[in-house]
Amino acid sequence: MESLLYLTSCMMKSVTLVVGLVAIALCEGTVLSQSRRVQQPIAAETLMIDIIEDDRGIVTISGEFIYLRLYGNGRVEFEDLHKTELGTWTFEKHELRLKTEEVEELLALTRQQDLLDAREEYKRIGLFDDMWTITRITFQHSDGDKRVVIRNYMPDHDRAKGYYPGSLLALMKKAQQIRKVHH
């Protein structure tokens, strides 16, 4: 009789485990599909540079946001987080028009040979605490679009200067400056 009770108990635990795993599997697809996605670029305008960051983890708002988007007419878009009155966080979109010199500076960086020769993907060179990022940089050049993906972009890491192309570092630094100055 004890053996039967023990066997029944083990079976119930197994059923509970299977039901739990099925529930997690079903929810995982839902959670991932509900992550924030950025709006597509405006089709009527020529997109020159598109930098999208996708953050994940427990210390950030998970999902994509526009780090910097430059159109051919000099218009720039970027998004950042703002705290609402209710204490929650939301992304706020900013738009501005760059001076011709700033547009040319950004575009000149995308024409540098080291960036044109850049790898398609740069693996992480370090870890962030409780989060990770994927930065996708896409820009137009004479042969079409170039796309570079960076995992956990860390420009201040000891290995960054030998790991990332110099013009990639300069492009990201300029994008960061634009975000700070115009925010």
N, C-alpha and C positions, 0 to 999 in steps of 0.2 A: 504494500500500500504506500509506504514512504517513497519507494522508487517511482511509483506512478505520480505522486504529488510533485516530486522533484522534476520529473520529466515534463509535467504540465507547466510548472513554473518556468523552466528553461524555454519551452515553446512560447509562452506568453511574452517573455523578455525578447525573444527573437522577433516575434510579430511586432512588438512595440518598436524595436530597432528598425525593422524594415519600413514600417509606417513613417517613422521619423525621418529616415533617409529619403523616402519618396517625397515627403513634404518639403524637405530642404531642396531637393533637386527641382521640384516644381517652382518653389519660391525663388531659387537662384536665377532662373531665366527671367522671371518677372522683375526682380531687383535690377538685374543688368539692363533690361530693356527700358527701365524707368530712369536710368541715369540721364543727366542733363546732356543734351546735344546742342551744338551751336547752330544758329540759323545759317542757311546757305548764303554765299555771297550774292550780291545783287547782279543779276544776269545782264542788265543793261549797261553796266560799267565794267571796264577791263580790270580784272584783278591782277595785280603785279606781284604782291607778296602776301602770303597767308600763313600766319603763325598761330596754331591752335595748341592749347595745352589741355591735357586730360589728367586731372588729379584724382587719386584714389587713396583711401586710407581712413583712419579714425580721427585724424586731426585736421581734416579739410572737408569742404563740400565736394563730394564726389561728382565728377562729370567734366565735360568739356567747357572751355570758355575761349573767347577770342583774345589772344595775347596781343596780336597786332595784325591788322588787315589794311593793306595799302592798295588803293585803286589808282588807275592811270591818271586820273584828274587831280591827284594829290589828296583826295579825301582818305582819312584814316578812321578806323573803328577799333576800339578795344573795350574789354569788359573787366570789371573788378568787383570785389565783394563789398557790400554795404550792409550795416546792421539796421534792421527795421525797428519801428517803434515797439513792436511786439517782442523784440529781442531775438528774432530769427535773422538769418543772413540771406541775402538775395544778390544776384548779379545785376549790375547796372552797366548799361552800354553807354559809351562816350563816343562822340564823333567830332572831328575837327578837320581842318584843311592845313596841310603842311606848306611851308614856303618851298619854292622851286628848288632852292639849294639843298634843303633837307631831303626832298624826294630824290634828287640826283645822287646825294650821298648814299642813301639806302640802295638805290638801283645799281650804283657803281660797285657796291659790296657784292651784289649778286652776280656781277660779271667777272669777279676775281677768279682766276684759274683754280686756286685751291678749293674754293667753294663749288665750282663746277665739277671738280674731280672728287668731291667729298663722297664718302661711302653713303649707301642708302640708309644705314642704321648704325648708331653709336650706342653700344651697350652701356649700362651704368658703370661709373668708375667709383661710386660710393653709395652709401645708403642714407636715406633720410629717416628721421625718427617717426615711426608710425604712419608713414605715407610713401607714395611713389608717384612719379609723374612721367608722362609721355608727351614730348613736344614734337609736333609735326610742322615742318617748315616746307612750304611749297612756293616756288617762284618761277616766273617766266624768264626764258632766255632764248637765244636765237634758234636752238634746236628743239624747243618745246618747253615742257614743264620739268623742273627738277624738284625732287622731294627728298627730304632728309628727316629721319626720325631719331630723336635723342631720348634715351631713357635716363631719368633722374639727372637732368642737366645741372652740372656743378662747375660753373666757370672759375670758382675760387679754389677748387681742389688742386692739390700739388701736381697732379698729372694732367690737368686740363690743357695747358699750353702745348704739350706734345701730342695730345690726344685729339682735340678738336682743331679743325683748320682755323687759322688766324682770322680770316674774313667771316667765318661763322661766329666766332667770339665777338667780333666787332659789330656784326649785324644784330646779335642778341643784345649787346650792350646799348646800341643805338635805340633799339625797340624799347628797352627798359627806360632809357632817358626820356623818350617821347611820352611814355606812360606816366612817368613821374612829373614832368614839367607841365603837361596838359591835363593833369587830374585835379 
